[in-house]
Amino acid sequence: MIELGEHPNGLILTVHAQPRARQARIVGEHGGALKVAVTDPPEKGKANQSIIEVLCEQLGIKKSQVALLSGNTSRAKRFLIAGLQVDELQARLEPFTTSTRP
C-alpha cells in the first residue's frame, strides 16, 4: 500500500523516480512509494517536472495541485497533493497498485 502523509496544505505522496525509462507512466508500488517512470534524464529538474506531468495526467489532478516538497536530486521524492482527501487519493492510486496490472 502507498503511504500517504498529512500536511497542512494537503497530502504527502512519496514517489520513487525511475528516470530515462522507455515510457512515462505510473509503474506501481516500490517500498511503500508510488513508482513513476519518466523518459527524461535527472538533469536540471527535467525528470521532476515530468513526474508532475505523469501524476497529473494519470491521477486526474491539475498541475497547481502538485508541488515537490523534497528529494529534488534523489530518486526518493515527496510531493504535496492539494485538494484531495485521503480516501479520494487512495481510490485514484488503487488501479496502479493492484497486482493484476500488466
C-alpha positions in Angstrom: 0.0 0.0 0.0 1.2 3.5 -0.9 1.9 5.5 2.3 0.3 8.9 2.4 1.2 11.6 4.9 -0.7 14.6 6.2 0.3 18.2 5.6 -1.5 21.4 6.5 -2.0 22.1 2.8 -2.9 18.6 1.6 -1.4 15.1 1.5 2.2 14.0 1.1 2.7 11.3 -1.6 6.1 9.5 -1.6 7.4 8.8 -5.1 10.2 6.5 -6.3 11.5 8.0 -9.5 12.7 6.0 -12.5 14.4 8.4 -14.9 15.4 7.5 -18.5 12.6 4.9 -18.9 11.2 3.9 -22.2 7.7 5.2 -21.3 6.4 7.8 -18.9 3.8 6.2 -16.6 3.0 5.1 -13.1 4.6 1.7 -12.8 3.2 0.6 -9.4 4.5 0.4 -5.9 8.1 0.4 -4.6 8.7 0.0 -0.9 5.6 2.0 0.1 6.1 4.7 -2.5 4.5 5.2 -5.9 7.0 4.3 -8.6 6.8 6.7 -11.5 8.8 6.2 -14.7 9.7 9.1 -16.9 11.7 9.4 -20.1 13.7 12.5 -19.2 17.1 12.3 -17.6 17.6 13.6 -14.0 19.2 16.8 -15.1 18.1 20.4 -14.2 14.8 19.3 -12.8 13.6 17.8 -16.1 12.6 14.4 -14.5 10.9 16.2 -11.6 8.7 18.2 -14.0 7.9 15.0 -16.0 6.9 13.2 -12.8 4.5 16.1 -12.0 3.0 15.8 -15.5 2.6 12.0 -15.2 0.9 12.4 -11.8 -1.5 15.0 -13.1 -2.4 13.0 -16.2 -2.8 9.6 -14.6 -4.4 10.7 -11.3 -6.7 13.3 -12.9 -5.4 16.3 -11.0 -4.2 19.8 -12.0 -0.6 21.0 -12.0 -1.5 23.6 -9.5 -2.4 20.8 -7.1 1.1 19.2 -7.1 4.3 20.5 -5.6 7.7 18.9 -4.9 8.4 19.1 -1.2 11.7 17.2 -1.0 14.0 14.9 -3.0 14.9 17.3 -5.8 18.1 15.3 -6.7 17.1 12.0 -5.2 15.1 9.0 -6.5 13.0 9.2 -3.3 10.7 12.3 -3.6 7.9 13.7 -1.6 5.1 15.6 -3.4 2.3 17.7 -1.9 -1.0 16.9 -3.4 -3.6 19.6 -2.6 -7.4 19.5 -2.9 -8.0 15.7 -2.3 -9.0 13.8 0.8 -7.1 10.6 1.8 -9.8 8.3 0.5 -10.0 10.2 -2.8 -6.3 9.9 -3.5 -6.2 6.2 -2.4 -9.0 5.5 -4.8 -7.1 7.2 -7.6 -3.9 5.2 -6.8 -5.6 1.8 -6.5 -5.6 0.9 -10.2 -1.8 1.4 -10.2 -1.1 -0.7 -7.2 -3.2 -3.8 -7.8 -1.3 -7.0 -8.7 -3.4 -7.5 -11.8 -1.9 -4.5 -13.6 0.3 -5.5 -16.6 
